[in-house]
Amino acid sequence: MPGKGWIIPSNLKNSGKTDSKDVLLIFLRAPEAGQVKTRLARDVGEDRALALYKDFVRAVLFAANEWAREEGKREIWICFCPAEKKALVRDWLGDGYTYLAQFGRDLGERMAAALDRAFDFGAQKAVILGSDVPQVCASHIEDAFAALDENEVVLGPSLDGGYWLIGARPERFSPEIFAGVDWGTPAVFSRTLELCRKNNLSHGEVASLQDVDTLADFQSLQPYL
């Protein structure tokens, strides 16, 4: 995988390996009005969409930090874009995380590169988590890593036909599970299952959750938030 666009944090530069057994990679964008939750912003405005986006990320990080406290060898990486916004993202979320810029021409390439990078630095299991699933709990993350004990890929289906979580182990990791996927359509999850079968990769699933892209998505979650 190309690594040119990655920002390697100082704590990883010298060692070449992370001490973590399990790595959680949270995918997010820098918090800028007009650049996040654009479909939601059409109905609620850019400033309100930005505020909600920050709330979603806060909920995801709360779950992630609860998961990371359970055991010593667990690490959270923030995979952000655009690459030049590292300072903005770090100022927003603070220290205590590893920060890596996303790299790739589309979402699939960016996710494949993130997993590849985690495995390069010694992760035994790595899971990518989206930033717009405010219902996520530490138990969901725990279930995902547990599923990788017996499967080569784990998926968290979203109610719109995509997925809110995907993870893998390094032994038989194949970037092909991200190839030829029409991102942003209801076929993402089913296509990914096809690619797992095509590449002879066993897969497990965790709970289906609602990711929030539109006002209708947000409204559907109101009784649960």
C-alpha angles and dihedrals in degrees: 000000000000113000101184095109097048123106106214112209118232094245090063101037098080104033098050089210136064119229090223122110094194124035124194114200115199113201115211146144128239110270102256126142111248092020101074132057091000095172091051089047091061089070104029103028131253097276094050091045090052092050091050091047090055089050090052092050091047090054092048092049091048089057091043093051091048089053093047093053093061095076139014100238100060124107137187120215122192109216105196141179146239092044094222092059098075094118092051093049094046092048088052100046102025134214125319097075136085110243121212128172116231116245130194145076095263140007093274094055091046093052093045090050092049093053091044090052093049091051091047088059095050107268112159091197129014130189129190116213125191122230100229103068104097092174093064117121134192088253091062090055091045090052091051095054090043090054089058090063088075104020137055095220133028126197135191107205118218122214093244094063097266130089134255096200138030130174142171147180122243099236095079103007110157123190085203089087086074097045122112095001116149097224119213095028132106089250097069097096097043092046091051091052089052090052092049090053092044090054094043093243119152114226138198130196136217130197122315112244136182115250113203117236103134140034089255090055091051094046091051089060097049096098089054102044 
